[in-house]
Amino acid sequence: MADKEAAIRAVARRADHVYWVREWPDKPTWRDRLRRWMDPSQGWAHGDVQPAHFIVGPERTYLIDLALARGGRVPEGYDFPFRGCLVHYEAPEISRSVLDTGEAEPTQEADVYALGASLLISATGWRAVEYPDDAQLPVQREAVANGRRRPVKAPGELGKLIDAMLSHTPEDRPTIYEVGAALS
């Protein structure tokens, strides 16, 4: 449990800012409505999971920045094509689609990959995929799409979980529910 908590806190430390959340029990929050809206069982995907999009609170961790979220009906005037996210955390199938067509469709499986990449960089300081630091986006995406992944060197059960989350094949990744249970 201690290494899981340390890894989650390390994700937050990688962000530009760490926000500690205090809930106000006497005031209504939008959290429950948002949780229902973003419920994976409803088909939603975040589309941009990365360390900077987590707020670590005393009781729970929050995922923020829903700008690229997909899954429900978005009014035409507000919708736009998904052209990928920060490549360090982009799943291989997203990189391949963006390279081939210029667009992709975010998925829950890609979110799991991105969370695994976030945990890996937080636990080890290394990106999940090897490419030169100064590589242009197409070169980075090609490396991700072709699966030039570093070996996971995080300790114990956390390392096994991260390795599974970073599977090149989306169907081989654990579900977000399985990840949540493993991190609990």
N, C-alpha and C positions, 0 to 999 in steps of 0.2 A: 504494500500500500504506500509506503514512504517514497519508493522510486516513482510510482505513478503520480503522486501528488507533486513531487519535485519536477517531473517532466511537464505536467500541466502548468505549473508556475513558470517553468522555463519558457514555455510557449508565450506566456504573457510578457515575460521580460524581453523577448525578441521584438515586441511591438515598440513603436516610437514612444508610446505613453502607456502606462498601466493605470487603469481606472478601477477603483474599489467602489463597489456598489452598496448603497444602503437603501433598503426597501422601506417604504412608509406604509405600514400595515393599515392605517386608518384612511388611506387615500386609494381610490381605484387606480390600478395600473393597466397599461395596454399589453403587458406581458402575456396574460392568458389568451387574449384575442390573437396576438402575434404568434404565440405557440400553436394555436389551432390553425392559423393561416399557414404557418411554415411546417406543419406536421408532416413528416416524411410519408406517413400512411396516406396522405392526400396527394402525393405525387410531387411535392415541392423539392427543388434542389436550390442550394444557396448560390452556387456558381463561382464563388470567389473566397473559399476558405483559405485563410492564411493567419499566421500568428497575430498580426495587427488587428484582426477582426474578432478578437476575443476580449471580453471584459471579465476579469476574475473577481468574483465577489466572495464574501466570507462563507457563504453556504453553497454557492453554485457558480458556474461559468456561463457567460452569455455570449452568443454569436451575434455580431452586429454587421452593419453595412449590407443591406439587402438590395443594393442597386442592380445587381445582375441576377437576382433570384428569378426562377422560372417554375412554372407548374400549373398555375391557374390562369384565368382569363385576365389579360392586361388590355386596357382600352387602347385602341389603335394609335391614338395620338401620343401615347406614352411608351409604346413598345419599340424596341430596336433590336437589331441582330446581336447575338452574343458572339464576340470575336475573340474569346479566350480570356484568360486572367493572368496574374503574375506567374510567369512560366516556371519558376522554382517549385510551384505547388500544382501545376497543371497536370492532369492525368494524360497518359499516352494517347487515348482515343480522342481527347479534346485537341491536343496538339496536332494529331494527324488530320483531323477534320478541318482545323483552321488552316493548315498548310495546303490541303487539297481544295478547299472551297471558300476559304476566307471567313467561314462561320462554323459554329458548333452548337450543340444543344447540351446545356449542363444537365448532369444526372446526379442522382444520389450516390452512385458508385464512384463518380468523379469527385464528389465531395469527400467520400471516405478516403480516396487516394490523397487528396489535398490535406486532410487532417493527418494522415500518416506521414506525409512529407513535412508538415508543420511540427509534429512530434519528433521526427528524426533530426531536423535542423536544430531543434531546441535541446535535444538530448546530446547531440554530438558536435554541433556547430557546422555540419556539412550538409550541402544540398543533397537531395535524393539522387540527382542525375549529374553526371560529370560532363561539363563543357567549360571552355575557357571563360574566365570572369568577364572578359571584354567582348564575348561573342554577341553578334547581332541576334535579334529575335528569331529569324528563320533558322539559324544554326542551333540556337537553344531548343526550339521546338522540334527540330529534326532529331536531336539527341534524346529528347523525352519520348518522341514517337517511336524511335528505334530501340528504346529500352536500355540505354546505356546507364543503368542504375548502379549506384554504389552499393556494396554489401551493407546490410544493417548491422551496426556494431553497438546497439543499445543493449543493456544487460537484461537477462532473465525473461520473464513473461512479456514484459513491455517490448523487448526486441522482437519476439516472435509475433506479437500483435502488429507492430509496425511493419514487419516484413510481409505479413499477409495483406495489410492495408495497401501496400505498394505493389501488389501483384500487377503485372502488365495486362492481365486479362480481367476485365471488370467483373465478370461472373464469379471469379475466384476470390474476390475481396469479401471480407465480412460485411454484414449489413451495419448500418449505423446503430441499430439496436444491440447487435452483438458487440460492437465496439464500446458502447455505453456500459453494457454489463461487465465487460472485461476491465474497464477503467473504474468501475465502482468499488 
